[in-house]
């Protein structure tokens, strides 16, 4: 099993709070990491390490059916955008 078991609830909350469907849009894993750090700050939480985040968000995305692909050393998630706050 992956890292998602220990951090799954936090990442699932982040995804539910921060992402919204948007056909034709893409979000990079780097953009998600930055949004996640902002999300944690707003909740007075300590973010998980970036490497664990990257592995776990990829695993979560595949669990929930979020399309992803690699390009130029970065993972892109399709048909979503980061919700404006």
PyMOL Python script that loads the backbone (N, CA, C, O; Angstrom):
from pymol import cmd

cmd.read_pdbstr("""\
ATOM      1  N   UNK A   1       0.847  -1.174   0.000  1.00  0.00           N
ATOM      2  CA  UNK A   1       0.000   0.000   0.000  1.00  0.00           C
ATOM      3  C   UNK A   1       0.895   1.240   0.000  1.00  0.00           C
ATOM      4  O   UNK A   1       2.060   1.174   0.392  1.00  0.00           O
ATOM      5  N   UNK A   2       0.345   2.361  -0.439  1.00  0.00           N
ATOM      6  CA  UNK A   2       1.121   3.583  -0.528  1.00  0.00           C
ATOM      7  C   UNK A   2       0.963   4.476   0.684  1.00  0.00           C
ATOM      8  O   UNK A   2       0.365   4.101   1.692  1.00  0.00           O
ATOM      9  N   UNK A   3       1.514   5.661   0.555  1.00  0.00           N
ATOM     10  CA  UNK A   3       1.476   6.651   1.621  1.00  0.00           C
ATOM     11  C   UNK A   3       0.068   7.151   1.908  1.00  0.00           C
ATOM     12  O   UNK A   3      -0.183   7.735   2.963  1.00  0.00           O
ATOM     13  N   UNK A   4      -0.842   6.928   0.982  1.00  0.00           N
ATOM     14  CA  UNK A   4      -2.172   7.503   1.094  1.00  0.00           C
ATOM     15  C   UNK A   4      -2.910   7.075   2.355  1.00  0.00           C
ATOM     16  O   UNK A   4      -3.769   7.808   2.844  1.00  0.00           O
ATOM     17  N   UNK A   5      -2.594   5.917   2.882  1.00  0.00           N
ATOM     18  CA  UNK A   5      -3.290   5.439   4.075  1.00  0.00           C
ATOM     19  C   UNK A   5      -3.145   6.417   5.231  1.00  0.00           C
ATOM     20  O   UNK A   5      -4.120   6.677   5.936  1.00  0.00           O
ATOM     21  N   UNK A   6      -1.964   6.959   5.442  1.00  0.00           N
ATOM     22  CA  UNK A   6      -1.732   7.854   6.561  1.00  0.00           C
ATOM     23  C   UNK A   6      -2.169   9.283   6.316  1.00  0.00           C
ATOM     24  O   UNK A   6      -2.496   9.991   7.268  1.00  0.00           O
ATOM     25  N   UNK A   7      -2.187   9.728   5.077  1.00  0.00           N
ATOM     26  CA  UNK A   7      -2.503  11.117   4.773  1.00  0.00           C
ATOM     27  C   UNK A   7      -3.748  11.256   3.902  1.00  0.00           C
ATOM     28  O   UNK A   7      -4.105  12.363   3.498  1.00  0.00           O
ATOM     29  N   UNK A   8      -4.395  10.160   3.619  1.00  0.00           N
ATOM     30  CA  UNK A   8      -5.531  10.171   2.700  1.00  0.00           C
ATOM     31  C   UNK A   8      -6.643  11.109   3.097  1.00  0.00           C
ATOM     32  O   UNK A   8      -7.198  11.808   2.249  1.00  0.00           O
ATOM     33  N   UNK A   9      -6.979  11.136   4.373  1.00  0.00           N
ATOM     34  CA  UNK A   9      -8.066  12.017   4.818  1.00  0.00           C
ATOM     35  C   UNK A   9      -7.730  13.478   4.574  1.00  0.00           C
ATOM     36  O   UNK A   9      -8.594  14.262   4.183  1.00  0.00           O
ATOM     37  N   UNK A  10      -6.461  13.848   4.806  1.00  0.00           N
ATOM     38  CA  UNK A  10      -6.055  15.238   4.628  1.00  0.00           C
ATOM     39  C   UNK A  10      -6.063  15.610   3.147  1.00  0.00           C
ATOM     40  O   UNK A  10      -6.545  16.681   2.778  1.00  0.00           O
ATOM     41  N   UNK A  11      -5.537  14.740   2.310  1.00  0.00           N
ATOM     42  CA  UNK A  11      -5.511  15.038   0.876  1.00  0.00           C
ATOM     43  C   UNK A  11      -6.911  15.016   0.280  1.00  0.00           C
ATOM     44  O   UNK A  11      -7.226  15.834  -0.584  1.00  0.00           O
ATOM     45  N   UNK A  12      -7.757  14.089   0.730  1.00  0.00           N
ATOM     46  CA  UNK A  12      -9.134  14.049   0.242  1.00  0.00           C
ATOM     47  C   UNK A  12      -9.862  15.342   0.611  1.00  0.00           C
ATOM     48  O   UNK A  12     -10.631  15.872  -0.191  1.00  0.00           O
ATOM     49  N   UNK A  13      -9.624  15.848   1.815  1.00  0.00           N
ATOM     50  CA  UNK A  13     -10.227  17.123   2.225  1.00  0.00           C
ATOM     51  C   UNK A  13      -9.705  18.271   1.369  1.00  0.00           C
ATOM     52  O   UNK A  13     -10.471  19.134   0.939  1.00  0.00           O
ATOM     53  N   UNK A  14      -8.394  18.275   1.126  1.00  0.00           N
ATOM     54  CA  UNK A  14      -7.796  19.308   0.284  1.00  0.00           C
ATOM     55  C   UNK A  14      -8.408  19.293  -1.118  1.00  0.00           C
ATOM     56  O   UNK A  14      -8.783  20.340  -1.646  1.00  0.00           O
ATOM     57  N   UNK A  15      -8.507  18.113  -1.715  1.00  0.00           N
ATOM     58  CA  UNK A  15      -9.057  17.992  -3.068  1.00  0.00           C
ATOM     59  C   UNK A  15     -10.508  18.469  -3.086  1.00  0.00           C
ATOM     60  O   UNK A  15     -10.901  19.222  -3.977  1.00  0.00           O
ATOM     61  N   UNK A  16     -11.300  18.038  -2.112  1.00  0.00           N
ATOM     62  CA  UNK A  16     -12.706  18.445  -2.055  1.00  0.00           C
ATOM     63  C   UNK A  16     -12.844  19.960  -1.883  1.00  0.00           C
ATOM     64  O   UNK A  16     -13.726  20.575  -2.482  1.00  0.00           O
ATOM     65  N   UNK A  17     -11.987  20.551  -1.079  1.00  0.00           N
ATOM     66  CA  UNK A  17     -12.048  21.995  -0.815  1.00  0.00           C
ATOM     67  C   UNK A  17     -11.467  22.837  -1.946  1.00  0.00           C
ATOM     68  O   UNK A  17     -11.905  23.967  -2.162  1.00  0.00           O
ATOM     69  N   UNK A  18     -10.491  22.303  -2.665  1.00  0.00           N
ATOM     70  CA  UNK A  18      -9.659  23.149  -3.522  1.00  0.00           C
ATOM     71  C   UNK A  18      -9.756  22.912  -5.020  1.00  0.00           C
ATOM     72  O   UNK A  18      -9.341  23.773  -5.796  1.00  0.00           O
ATOM     73  N   UNK A  19     -10.282  21.789  -5.447  1.00  0.00           N
ATOM     74  CA  UNK A  19     -10.355  21.516  -6.884  1.00  0.00           C
ATOM     75  C   UNK A  19     -11.801  21.522  -7.348  1.00  0.00           C
ATOM     76  O   UNK A  19     -12.719  21.158  -6.614  1.00  0.00           O
ATOM     77  N   UNK A  20     -11.972  21.950  -8.595  1.00  0.00           N
ATOM     78  CA  UNK A  20     -13.296  21.893  -9.207  1.00  0.00           C
ATOM     79  C   UNK A  20     -13.146  21.464 -10.658  1.00  0.00           C
ATOM     80  O   UNK A  20     -12.126  21.740 -11.290  1.00  0.00           O
ATOM     81  N   UNK A  21     -14.155  20.792 -11.183  1.00  0.00           N
ATOM     82  CA  UNK A  21     -14.100  20.361 -12.582  1.00  0.00           C
ATOM     83  C   UNK A  21     -14.007  21.567 -13.515  1.00  0.00           C
ATOM     84  O   UNK A  21     -14.635  22.599 -13.276  1.00  0.00           O
ATOM     85  N   UNK A  22     -13.230  21.429 -14.562  1.00  0.00           N
ATOM     86  CA  UNK A  22     -13.104  22.482 -15.563  1.00  0.00           C
ATOM     87  C   UNK A  22     -12.576  21.840 -16.845  1.00  0.00           C
ATOM     88  O   UNK A  22     -11.370  21.661 -17.015  1.00  0.00           O
ATOM     89  N   UNK A  23     -13.491  21.503 -17.732  1.00  0.00           N
ATOM     90  CA  UNK A  23     -13.144  20.792 -18.960  1.00  0.00           C
ATOM     91  C   UNK A  23     -12.117  21.590 -19.759  1.00  0.00           C
ATOM     92  O   UNK A  23     -12.281  22.784 -20.007  1.00  0.00           O
ATOM     93  N   UNK A  24     -11.068  20.899 -20.148  1.00  0.00           N
ATOM     94  CA  UNK A  24     -10.016  21.490 -20.957  1.00  0.00           C
ATOM     95  C   UNK A  24      -8.894  22.150 -20.170  1.00  0.00           C
ATOM     96  O   UNK A  24      -7.870  22.514 -20.749  1.00  0.00           O
ATOM     97  N   UNK A  25      -9.066  22.310 -18.862  1.00  0.00           N
ATOM     98  CA  UNK A  25      -8.034  22.912 -18.021  1.00  0.00           C
ATOM     99  C   UNK A  25      -7.092  21.836 -17.489  1.00  0.00           C
ATOM    100  O   UNK A  25      -7.440  20.656 -17.449  1.00  0.00           O
ATOM    101  N   UNK A  26      -5.907  22.253 -17.086  1.00  0.00           N
ATOM    102  CA  UNK A  26      -4.928  21.350 -16.493  1.00  0.00           C
ATOM    103  C   UNK A  26      -4.288  22.017 -15.285  1.00  0.00           C
ATOM    104  O   UNK A  26      -4.132  23.237 -15.234  1.00  0.00           O
ATOM    105  N   UNK A  27      -3.927  21.196 -14.327  1.00  0.00           N
ATOM    106  CA  UNK A  27      -3.226  21.665 -13.132  1.00  0.00           C
ATOM    107  C   UNK A  27      -2.002  20.778 -12.971  1.00  0.00           C
ATOM    108  O   UNK A  27      -2.104  19.557 -13.080  1.00  0.00           O
ATOM    109  N   UNK A  28      -0.849  21.377 -12.713  1.00  0.00           N
ATOM    110  CA  UNK A  28       0.363  20.581 -12.506  1.00  0.00           C
ATOM    111  C   UNK A  28       0.452  20.136 -11.050  1.00  0.00           C
ATOM    112  O   UNK A  28      -0.181  20.714 -10.167  1.00  0.00           O
ATOM    113  N   UNK A  29       1.235  19.118 -10.825  1.00  0.00           N
ATOM    114  CA  UNK A  29       1.452  18.669  -9.449  1.00  0.00           C
ATOM    115  C   UNK A  29       2.136  19.769  -8.637  1.00  0.00           C
ATOM    116  O   UNK A  29       1.905  19.875  -7.433  1.00  0.00           O
ATOM    117  N   UNK A  30       2.965  20.581  -9.269  1.00  0.00           N
ATOM    118  CA  UNK A  30       3.610  21.695  -8.584  1.00  0.00           C
ATOM    119  C   UNK A  30       2.573  22.736  -8.151  1.00  0.00           C
ATOM    120  O   UNK A  30       2.633  23.246  -7.033  1.00  0.00           O
ATOM    121  N   UNK A  31       1.634  23.045  -9.026  1.00  0.00           N
ATOM    122  CA  UNK A  31       0.549  23.970  -8.676  1.00  0.00           C
ATOM    123  C   UNK A  31      -0.276  23.415  -7.520  1.00  0.00           C
ATOM    124  O   UNK A  31      -0.669  24.151  -6.615  1.00  0.00           O
ATOM    125  N   UNK A  32      -0.535  22.116  -7.559  1.00  0.00           N
ATOM    126  CA  UNK A  32      -1.293  21.489  -6.468  1.00  0.00           C
ATOM    127  C   UNK A  32      -0.527  21.554  -5.159  1.00  0.00           C
ATOM    128  O   UNK A  32      -1.116  21.802  -4.107  1.00  0.00           O
ATOM    129  N   UNK A  33       0.781  21.334  -5.212  1.00  0.00           N
ATOM    130  CA  UNK A  33       1.606  21.403  -4.007  1.00  0.00           C
ATOM    131  C   UNK A  33       1.515  22.794  -3.372  1.00  0.00           C
ATOM    132  O   UNK A  33       1.335  22.920  -2.161  1.00  0.00           O
ATOM    133  N   UNK A  34       1.640  23.822  -4.193  1.00  0.00           N
ATOM    134  CA  UNK A  34       1.565  25.197  -3.676  1.00  0.00           C
ATOM    135  C   UNK A  34       0.189  25.479  -3.073  1.00  0.00           C
ATOM    136  O   UNK A  34       0.085  26.070  -1.998  1.00  0.00           O
ATOM    137  N   UNK A  35      -0.853  25.058  -3.764  1.00  0.00           N
ATOM    138  CA  UNK A  35      -2.220  25.256  -3.251  1.00  0.00           C
ATOM    139  C   UNK A  35      -2.418  24.479  -1.956  1.00  0.00           C
ATOM    140  O   UNK A  35      -3.074  24.959  -1.032  1.00  0.00           O
ATOM    141  N   UNK A  36      -1.852  23.280  -1.893  1.00  0.00           N
ATOM    142  CA  UNK A  36      -1.954  22.465  -0.681  1.00  0.00           C
ATOM    143  C   UNK A  36      -1.263  23.157   0.498  1.00  0.00           C
ATOM    144  O   UNK A  36      -1.803  23.169   1.604  1.00  0.00           O
ATOM    145  N   UNK A  37      -0.091  23.724   0.279  1.00  0.00           N
ATOM    146  CA  UNK A  37       0.617  24.437   1.357  1.00  0.00           C
ATOM    147  C   UNK A  37      -0.210  25.627   1.842  1.00  0.00           C
ATOM    148  O   UNK A  37      -0.301  25.874   3.044  1.00  0.00           O
ATOM    149  N   UNK A  38      -0.812  26.364   0.906  1.00  0.00           N
ATOM    150  CA  UNK A  38      -1.687  27.482   1.287  1.00  0.00           C
ATOM    151  C   UNK A  38      -2.888  26.976   2.080  1.00  0.00           C
ATOM    152  O   UNK A  38      -3.277  27.578   3.081  1.00  0.00           O
ATOM    153  N   UNK A  39      -3.466  25.877   1.632  1.00  0.00           N
ATOM    154  CA  UNK A  39      -4.618  25.267   2.302  1.00  0.00           C
ATOM    155  C   UNK A  39      -4.242  24.873   3.730  1.00  0.00           C
ATOM    156  O   UNK A  39      -5.004  25.120   4.664  1.00  0.00           O
ATOM    157  N   UNK A  40      -3.086  24.270   3.898  1.00  0.00           N
ATOM    158  CA  UNK A  40      -2.629  23.878   5.239  1.00  0.00           C
ATOM    159  C   UNK A  40      -2.426  25.100   6.123  1.00  0.00           C
ATOM    160  O   UNK A  40      -2.852  25.106   7.278  1.00  0.00           O
ATOM    161  N   UNK A  41      -1.779  26.138   5.591  1.00  0.00           N
ATOM    162  CA  UNK A  41      -1.558  27.367   6.372  1.00  0.00           C
ATOM    163  C   UNK A  41      -2.873  27.952   6.862  1.00  0.00           C
ATOM    164  O   UNK A  41      -2.972  28.401   8.004  1.00  0.00           O
ATOM    165  N   UNK A  42      -3.875  27.946   6.003  1.00  0.00           N
ATOM    166  CA  UNK A  42      -5.168  28.490   6.365  1.00  0.00           C
ATOM    167  C   UNK A  42      -5.888  27.685   7.440  1.00  0.00           C
ATOM    168  O   UNK A  42      -6.837  28.167   8.057  1.00  0.00           O
ATOM    169  N   UNK A  43      -5.433  26.470   7.658  1.00  0.00           N
ATOM    170  CA  UNK A  43      -6.040  25.595   8.669  1.00  0.00           C
ATOM    171  C   UNK A  43      -5.094  25.322   9.828  1.00  0.00           C
ATOM    172  O   UNK A  43      -5.382  24.486  10.686  1.00  0.00           O
ATOM    173  N   UNK A  44      -3.976  26.016   9.856  1.00  0.00           N
ATOM    174  CA  UNK A  44      -2.960  25.858  10.908  1.00  0.00           C
ATOM    175  C   UNK A  44      -2.489  24.407  11.008  1.00  0.00           C
ATOM    176  O   UNK A  44      -2.335  23.854  12.096  1.00  0.00           O
ATOM    177  N   UNK A  45      -2.266  23.809   9.829  1.00  0.00           N
ATOM    178  CA  UNK A  45      -1.746  22.444   9.752  1.00  0.00           C
ATOM    179  C   UNK A  45      -0.364  22.477   9.135  1.00  0.00           C
ATOM    180  O   UNK A  45      -0.027  23.382   8.371  1.00  0.00           O
ATOM    181  N   UNK A  46       0.422  21.488   9.473  1.00  0.00           N
ATOM    182  CA  UNK A  46       1.744  21.344   8.876  1.00  0.00           C
ATOM    183  C   UNK A  46       1.598  20.463   7.642  1.00  0.00           C
ATOM    184  O   UNK A  46       1.086  19.348   7.738  1.00  0.00           O
ATOM    185  N   UNK A  47       2.044  20.951   6.478  1.00  0.00           N
ATOM    186  CA  UNK A  47       1.933  20.130   5.269  1.00  0.00           C
ATOM    187  C   UNK A  47       2.875  18.921   5.328  1.00  0.00           C
ATOM    188  O   UNK A  47       3.934  18.962   5.954  1.00  0.00           O
ATOM    189  N   UNK A  48       2.461  17.866   4.668  1.00  0.00           N
ATOM    190  CA  UNK A  48       3.340  16.704   4.541  1.00  0.00           C
ATOM    191  C   UNK A  48       4.481  17.082   3.596  1.00  0.00           C
ATOM    192  O   UNK A  48       4.389  18.078   2.879  1.00  0.00           O
ATOM    193  N   UNK A  49       5.534  16.304   3.593  1.00  0.00           N
ATOM    194  CA  UNK A  49       6.690  16.564   2.733  1.00  0.00           C
ATOM    195  C   UNK A  49       6.271  16.514   1.258  1.00  0.00           C
ATOM    196  O   UNK A  49       5.376  15.756   0.884  1.00  0.00           O
ATOM    197  N   UNK A  50       6.921  17.318   0.441  1.00  0.00           N
ATOM    198  CA  UNK A  50       6.556  17.428  -0.969  1.00  0.00           C
ATOM    199  C   UNK A  50       6.618  16.087  -1.700  1.00  0.00           C
ATOM    200  O   UNK A  50       5.744  15.786  -2.512  1.00  0.00           O
ATOM    201  N   UNK A  51       7.639  15.284  -1.420  1.00  0.00           N
ATOM    202  CA  UNK A  51       7.746  13.978  -2.079  1.00  0.00           C
ATOM    203  C   UNK A  51       6.595  13.045  -1.719  1.00  0.00           C
ATOM    204  O   UNK A  51       6.070  12.333  -2.575  1.00  0.00           O
ATOM    205  N   UNK A  52       6.210  13.055  -0.454  1.00  0.00           N
ATOM    206  CA  UNK A  52       5.074  12.236  -0.022  1.00  0.00           C
ATOM    207  C   UNK A  52       3.791  12.771  -0.638  1.00  0.00           C
ATOM    208  O   UNK A  52       2.934  11.995  -1.062  1.00  0.00           O
ATOM    209  N   UNK A  53       3.654  14.097  -0.691  1.00  0.00           N
ATOM    210  CA  UNK A  53       2.491  14.705  -1.327  1.00  0.00           C
ATOM    211  C   UNK A  53       2.376  14.245  -2.770  1.00  0.00           C
ATOM    212  O   UNK A  53       1.309  13.810  -3.204  1.00  0.00           O
ATOM    213  N   UNK A  54       3.481  14.340  -3.523  1.00  0.00           N
ATOM    214  CA  UNK A  54       3.459  13.991  -4.944  1.00  0.00           C
ATOM    215  C   UNK A  54       3.029  12.541  -5.156  1.00  0.00           C
ATOM    216  O   UNK A  54       2.196  12.250  -6.014  1.00  0.00           O
ATOM    217  N   UNK A  55       3.597  11.650  -4.378  1.00  0.00           N
ATOM    218  CA  UNK A  55       3.245  10.228  -4.502  1.00  0.00           C
ATOM    219  C   UNK A  55       1.788   9.996  -4.104  1.00  0.00           C
ATOM    220  O   UNK A  55       1.059   9.264  -4.773  1.00  0.00           O
ATOM    221  N   UNK A  56       1.384  10.617  -3.030  1.00  0.00           N
ATOM    222  CA  UNK A  56       0.045  10.388  -2.493  1.00  0.00           C
ATOM    223  C   UNK A  56      -1.045  11.017  -3.338  1.00  0.00           C
ATOM    224  O   UNK A  56      -2.111  10.425  -3.511  1.00  0.00           O
ATOM    225  N   UNK A  57      -0.795  12.227  -3.877  1.00  0.00           N
ATOM    226  CA  UNK A  57      -1.812  12.873  -4.705  1.00  0.00           C
ATOM    227  C   UNK A  57      -1.983  12.112  -6.011  1.00  0.00           C
ATOM    228  O   UNK A  57      -3.088  12.053  -6.549  1.00  0.00           O
ATOM    229  N   UNK A  58      -0.907  11.531  -6.527  1.00  0.00           N
ATOM    230  CA  UNK A  58      -1.007  10.717  -7.732  1.00  0.00           C
ATOM    231  C   UNK A  58      -1.830   9.467  -7.450  1.00  0.00           C
ATOM    232  O   UNK A  58      -2.690   9.098  -8.250  1.00  0.00           O
ATOM    233  N   UNK A  59      -1.576   8.818  -6.328  1.00  0.00           N
ATOM    234  CA  UNK A  59      -2.339   7.637  -5.954  1.00  0.00           C
ATOM    235  C   UNK A  59      -3.815   7.988  -5.736  1.00  0.00           C
ATOM    236  O   UNK A  59      -4.703   7.264  -6.188  1.00  0.00           O
ATOM    237  N   UNK A  60      -4.068   9.092  -5.047  1.00  0.00           N
ATOM    238  CA  UNK A  60      -5.449   9.522  -4.810  1.00  0.00           C
ATOM    239  C   UNK A  60      -6.146   9.847  -6.118  1.00  0.00           C
ATOM    240  O   UNK A  60      -7.305   9.479  -6.312  1.00  0.00           O
ATOM    241  N   UNK A  61      -5.454  10.534  -7.019  1.00  0.00           N
ATOM    242  CA  UNK A  61      -6.071  10.909  -8.295  1.00  0.00           C
ATOM    243  C   UNK A  61      -6.506   9.678  -9.076  1.00  0.00           C
ATOM    244  O   UNK A  61      -7.558   9.681  -9.716  1.00  0.00           O
ATOM    245  N   UNK A  62      -5.711   8.645  -9.023  1.00  0.00           N
ATOM    246  CA  UNK A  62      -6.071   7.415  -9.738  1.00  0.00           C
ATOM    247  C   UNK A  62      -7.216   6.685  -9.039  1.00  0.00           C
ATOM    248  O   UNK A  62      -8.024   6.025  -9.692  1.00  0.00           O
ATOM    249  N   UNK A  63      -7.285   6.802  -7.723  1.00  0.00           N
ATOM    250  CA  UNK A  63      -8.377   6.187  -6.962  1.00  0.00           C
ATOM    251  C   UNK A  63      -9.707   6.855  -7.284  1.00  0.00           C
ATOM    252  O   UNK A  63     -10.730   6.178  -7.397  1.00  0.00           O
ATOM    253  N   UNK A  64      -9.701   8.185  -7.433  1.00  0.00           N
ATOM    254  CA  UNK A  64     -10.951   8.904  -7.672  1.00  0.00           C
ATOM    255  C   UNK A  64     -11.232   9.135  -9.153  1.00  0.00           C
ATOM    256  O   UNK A  64     -12.248   9.735  -9.506  1.00  0.00           O
ATOM    257  N   UNK A  65     -10.333   8.660 -10.025  1.00  0.00           N
ATOM    258  CA  UNK A  65     -10.567   8.747 -11.461  1.00  0.00           C
ATOM    259  C   UNK A  65     -10.181  10.070 -12.098  1.00  0.00           C
ATOM    260  O   UNK A  65     -10.712  10.427 -13.150  1.00  0.00           O
ATOM    261  N   UNK A  66      -9.276  10.792 -11.484  1.00  0.00           N
ATOM    262  CA  UNK A  66      -8.783  12.045 -12.041  1.00  0.00           C
ATOM    263  C   UNK A  66      -7.685  11.717 -13.053  1.00  0.00           C
ATOM    264  O   UNK A  66      -6.697  11.063 -12.720  1.00  0.00           O
ATOM    265  N   UNK A  67      -7.867  12.176 -14.281  1.00  0.00           N
ATOM    266  CA  UNK A  67      -6.910  11.860 -15.344  1.00  0.00           C
ATOM    267  C   UNK A  67      -5.586  12.574 -15.110  1.00  0.00           C
ATOM    268  O   UNK A  67      -5.553  13.749 -14.745  1.00  0.00           O
ATOM    269  N   UNK A  68      -4.495  11.842 -15.327  1.00  0.00           N
ATOM    270  CA  UNK A  68      -3.172  12.445 -15.183  1.00  0.00           C
ATOM    271  C   UNK A  68      -2.270  11.982 -16.312  1.00  0.00           C
ATOM    272  O   UNK A  68      -2.480  10.917 -16.893  1.00  0.00           O
ATOM    273  N   UNK A  69      -1.266  12.789 -16.618  1.00  0.00           N
ATOM    274  CA  UNK A  69      -0.236  12.411 -17.583  1.00  0.00           C
ATOM    275  C   UNK A  69       1.041  13.176 -17.256  1.00  0.00           C
ATOM    276  O   UNK A  69       1.017  14.242 -16.641  1.00  0.00           O
ATOM    277  N   UNK A  70       2.157  12.594 -17.690  1.00  0.00           N
ATOM    278  CA  UNK A  70       3.481  13.187 -17.456  1.00  0.00           C
ATOM    279  C   UNK A  70       3.888  13.992 -18.675  1.00  0.00           C
ATOM    280  O   UNK A  70       3.653  13.590 -19.814  1.00  0.00           O
ATOM    281  N   UNK A  71       4.514  15.154 -18.410  1.00  0.00           N
ATOM    282  CA  UNK A  71       5.083  15.953 -19.498  1.00  0.00           C
ATOM    283  C   UNK A  71       6.193  16.803 -18.897  1.00  0.00           C
ATOM    284  O   UNK A  71       5.971  17.538 -17.934  1.00  0.00           O
ATOM    285  N   UNK A  72       7.373  16.701 -19.461  1.00  0.00           N
ATOM    286  CA  UNK A  72       8.489  17.516 -19.012  1.00  0.00           C
ATOM    287  C   UNK A  72       8.847  17.344 -17.547  1.00  0.00           C
ATOM    288  O   UNK A  72       9.239  18.310 -16.893  1.00  0.00           O
ATOM    289  N   UNK A  73       8.723  16.152 -17.027  1.00  0.00           N
ATOM    290  CA  UNK A  73       9.081  15.884 -15.642  1.00  0.00           C
ATOM    291  C   UNK A  73       8.037  16.306 -14.628  1.00  0.00           C
ATOM    292  O   UNK A  73       8.303  16.283 -13.426  1.00  0.00           O
ATOM    293  N   UNK A  74       6.849  16.691 -15.086  1.00  0.00           N
ATOM    294  CA  UNK A  74       5.785  17.099 -14.180  1.00  0.00           C
ATOM    295  C   UNK A  74       4.525  16.300 -14.489  1.00  0.00           C
ATOM    296  O   UNK A  74       4.306  15.869 -15.621  1.00  0.00           O
ATOM    297  N   UNK A  75       3.714  16.115 -13.476  1.00  0.00           N
ATOM    298  CA  UNK A  75       2.436  15.444 -13.669  1.00  0.00           C
ATOM    299  C   UNK A  75       1.373  16.512 -13.874  1.00  0.00           C
ATOM    300  O   UNK A  75       1.315  17.494 -13.134  1.00  0.00           O
ATOM    301  N   UNK A  76       0.542  16.314 -14.875  1.00  0.00           N
ATOM    302  CA  UNK A  76      -0.577  17.205 -15.164  1.00  0.00           C
ATOM    303  C   UNK A  76      -1.872  16.453 -14.884  1.00  0.00           C
ATOM    304  O   UNK A  76      -2.028  15.292 -15.262  1.00  0.00           O
ATOM    305  N   UNK A  77      -2.792  17.133 -14.220  1.00  0.00           N
ATOM    306  CA  UNK A  77      -4.110  16.585 -13.952  1.00  0.00           C
ATOM    307  C   UNK A  77      -5.087  17.326 -14.853  1.00  0.00           C
ATOM    308  O   UNK A  77      -5.120  18.557 -14.870  1.00  0.00           O
ATOM    309  N   UNK A  78      -5.881  16.570 -15.599  1.00  0.00           N
ATOM    310  CA  UNK A  78      -6.729  17.140 -16.634  1.00  0.00           C
ATOM    311  C   UNK A  78      -8.154  17.385 -16.155  1.00  0.00           C
ATOM    312  O   UNK A  78      -8.682  16.702 -15.278  1.00  0.00           O
ATOM    313  N   UNK A  79      -8.746  18.400 -16.784  1.00  0.00           N
ATOM    314  CA  UNK A  79     -10.159  18.752 -16.587  1.00  0.00           C
ATOM    315  C   UNK A  79     -10.496  19.169 -15.169  1.00  0.00           C
ATOM    316  O   UNK A  79     -11.600  18.919 -14.686  1.00  0.00           O
ATOM    317  N   UNK A  80      -9.540  19.807 -14.500  1.00  0.00           N
ATOM    318  CA  UNK A  80      -9.767  20.390 -13.170  1.00  0.00           C
ATOM    319  C   UNK A  80      -9.041  21.734 -13.096  1.00  0.00           C
ATOM    320  O   UNK A  80      -8.145  22.025 -13.888  1.00  0.00           O
ATOM    321  N   UNK A  81      -9.451  22.526 -12.134  1.00  0.00           N
ATOM    322  CA  UNK A  81      -8.725  23.754 -11.821  1.00  0.00           C
ATOM    323  C   UNK A  81      -8.764  23.959 -10.312  1.00  0.00           C
ATOM    324  O   UNK A  81      -9.592  23.384  -9.607  1.00  0.00           O
ATOM    325  N   UNK A  82      -7.856  24.785  -9.844  1.00  0.00           N
ATOM    326  CA  UNK A  82      -7.812  25.117  -8.427  1.00  0.00           C
ATOM    327  C   UNK A  82      -8.879  26.177  -8.178  1.00  0.00           C
ATOM    328  O   UNK A  82      -8.926  27.214  -8.841  1.00  0.00           O
ATOM    329  N   UNK A  83      -9.723  25.885  -7.213  1.00  0.00           N
ATOM    330  CA  UNK A  83     -10.823  26.794  -6.880  1.00  0.00           C
ATOM    331  C   UNK A  83     -10.269  28.110  -6.350  1.00  0.00           C
ATOM    332  O   UNK A  83      -9.367  28.121  -5.512  1.00  0.00           O
ATOM    333  N   UNK A  84     -10.809  29.207  -6.839  1.00  0.00           N
ATOM    334  CA  UNK A  84     -10.434  30.525  -6.352  1.00  0.00           C
ATOM    335  C   UNK A  84     -11.089  30.740  -4.992  1.00  0.00           C
ATOM    336  O   UNK A  84     -12.259  30.416  -4.794  1.00  0.00           O
ATOM    337  N   UNK A  85     -10.323  31.286  -4.069  1.00  0.00           N
ATOM    338  CA  UNK A  85     -10.858  31.547  -2.729  1.00  0.00           C
ATOM    339  C   UNK A  85     -11.049  33.015  -2.497  1.00  0.00           C
ATOM    340  O   UNK A  85     -11.492  33.418  -1.422  1.00  0.00           O
TER     341      UNK A  85
END
""", "prot")
cmd.dss("prot")
cmd.show_as("cartoon", "prot")
cmd.util.cbc("prot")
cmd.orient("prot")
